[in-house]
Amino acid sequence: MKTRPAAVIFILVTVTLDILAMGLIIPVLPKLILDFLGGEMTDAAKWSARFAVVFALMQFFCSPLLGVLSDRFGRRPIILLSNLGLGLDYIVMAMAPTLNWLFLGRIISGITTSSIPTAMAYIADVTPKQKRAGAFGMIGVAFGIGFTFGPAIGGLAGDVNPRFAFWIAAALSLANWLWGYFFVPESLAQNQRKQFELRRANPVGSLTLLRSHHELWRLTTIQFLAYLAHNVFSVWALYAIYRYSWSQGMIGLSLMVVGVVTAAISGGLTGVMVKRFGERRTLYIGQFFGSSGMLVAGLAKTGAWLLASIPIISLWNISMPAAQSMMTHRVSEREQGELQGALQSMRSITFIIGPWLFLRIFGWFIDPKNKIHLPGAPYYLAAALLFTAMLMSTRIKQGRVESEAAMPQNVPLAPPEVTATGAAPFGEAKENI
């Protein structure tokens, strides 16, 4: 059931359309909330925070559940049901007569978008171990495309009517469901499926899997630091307005640059780097560039220097697929869905605390009441987190699969060693969203 290009292409398109649909509503959801509240900005800010928290909480609770269900019933039904549910949910949000209905729609969105870890497990099912890092890198392309064009299209649609963007998002999700229903095969063979256990679906209990192997736990800690650091982008717009007086159009342009560069690096460079240096080295090389780029962003005295930091920071994206691939090799084939669900729960934790952390730090260091004026402080913290992750990555042991990837093809390989988990230590996966 390995190396099925058509199946991989479907998953890439699925993730692209999911992210594109999510990106569509980014610029219009705050406006719709503001309209419901009669233009009261303070209340809108509070409600926007509630929307963000409930979305992350739903992902935290539902990602491991969907991952475990996919290990039991297969990836295809979970992905299809999520696509259908997401499409119908966008229709509910487009027609929402009150703020409470809109809030309910956001709760459902958090549940249905939790299927992305199942898509990652699908990739692991149909891709040979040596090629998983490159395949996960293509997921980075999907995220880059979605977040490059989604907000731009959503903003244009919002100028017509804020609800119009939700209708477009619904159409994309339902089209995705139709395509998958008619053309997508199942990736998980019957003999690879695992009985459903509620214990494995527990969002906290699911994290137990991440501690089942000391190298897997080390990688989990490394990725936690990385995902937490990624939340510094919650400060991007306010930082650019405060320090460089950027307009909304300039902020949007800069985010489009982030998306384009991310997609190019994830799709064009990840596989090359892994083939040349192996997953472990690719992991800490990417983290080095990410840390350096964050430092440049914090020090940037002009908007031009902030823009110059984007490609440096974006080189960080080569490390995400490497880490994801390494983690998939440390669990059995039956546990890929559970692994991705646990990782999504862990990411959701960082989505809950990260924006609050970086925004509070930013607010404190620009407050005139405080003696220290350091608007770049959030980026310095992100740089420190990534530098710590890099140091930890250098201590990860090189696994057999990584050795094969970095070894010339004509060199004979030693017989494989089977670990207690049925996998050799190695690589990672990606997400950057």
C-alpha positions, 0 to 999 in steps of 0.5 A: 500500500506504499507509493501511491501518487494519486492518493498523495496528490488527493491529500495535498489538494485536500489540505490545500483546500482546507487551509484555503477555506480557513484562510478565506475567513481570517479577514472577514470573521472579525468584521462579522463579529464586529457587525453583530456587536454594533461596532463595539471594538472592545467587545469584539476583541474579547469575543475574538479571543473567545473564538480563537480559544474555543477553536484551539480547544476543540482541536485539542479534544478532537484531534486524538479522537479522530486519529484513533478512529482513523486507526480503527475504521481507516483514514478515508471515512474520517477525512470525508466526514470532516470535509462534508462537516466543514462544508456544511458548517461554513454554510451555517456560519454564512447564514448565522442570524446571531453571534451565538450561532456564529460561535457554534459554527466556530466550535464545529470548525475546530472539530472538523479541521481536526482531520488534518492529522488524519491526512498526515497519517494517510501520507505515512500510510502510502509513502515509504519511510525514506521518502516521508520527510519529502512528502510531509514537506509537500504538506508545507506547500499546501499550507503555504498556498492556502494561507497565501491566497486564502486571506487575499480572496477572503478580503476581496469577497469581504469587501462585497459581503463578509458572509460571501467568503463563508459561501466560497469556503463551503463550496471548496470544502464540499467540492473536496468531499465530492472528489474524495468520495469518488476518487480516493482509495483507503490507505490503511489495510485491514490487517493494520487496523487497531481496536478503538480504545477510549483511553487512546482518544483522551486528549491528555492520555493520548500524549502518553504515546509521545512518551513511549520512547525516550527519543520520541519524547525528546522530539516531542519536546523539541516540536513543542518549543518550535510550535510555541515559537511559531505563535510569535506571528500573532504579533506580526500585524501589531508589531508592523503597525507599531514599529513601521506604521505599515498599512493593512495592505502592506501587512497583507502583502508581507503575509503573502510573501511569507506564504509564497516563500514557505511553499517554495522552501517546503516543496523545493528544498526539504527533500533535497536537504534530507537527501543530502544531510539526513533528517537529523541534520536537516532538523537542526539546520532549519532551527538554526535559520529560524532562530537567526531569522527571529533575531533579525526580525526583533532587531529590524529597525526598518520595514525592509529589514523585517521583510528581509527576515522572512526568507531566513525565518522560512528556512525553518520550514525544512525542519518541520517535515524532518521532525515529523518523519522522524517521529513516524518511525518511532511508532508502529504502522498501527499507531500513525493516526494516534501519533498525529492526533497526539501531536495535534493536541500538543500543537493545540496547547501551544495555540492556546497559550502562545498568542497570549504569551507573545501578545502580553510580552509585546504589550509590556515592553511597549508600555510607556510605564515600563523603563525597558522599551523593547518592541522586538522582545517577542521575537527574541523569545521565539529565537531563544526557544528555537535555539534551545530546540536546535541544541536538543536536536543535535543530541538526537541519535541518528536512526537506520532510516536516516543513515540510509537516506544520507548514504550513497546508493551503492553502499551495502546496508546493515540488516535492520534492527527492530526496536521495542516499538517496531520502528527505528529512531528517526525523523519528523513531520510538519505543520506550520500553520 
